[in-house]
């Protein structure tokens, strides 16, 4: 049973934007920490950013100023601007309690 569902990945040129969404079917997203991680081929999964129930946010240095995490009703949204080829990866949604989505692919061409 899939609990977290991501959407919004795709192929975009460098400098473009994408908007990823994640829905947790098990609870209201505002009641827990939600986060995005990413994993590029041959690399370990890395933290991208999180939003806590208090609305405080944390970002990886590599995306600061370009990516923004927010809550929109039942969804957590990752707005990605000024995308770079090095942002190419599978993006995974995380929900507090160690719940993970199946991932959505983001590919940025140069």
Secondary structure by P-SEA (a helix, b strand, c coil): cccccccbbbbbccccbbbbbbbcccccccccccbbbbbccccccccccccccccbbbbcccccccbbbbbcccbbbbbbcccccccccbbbbbccccccccbbbbbbcc
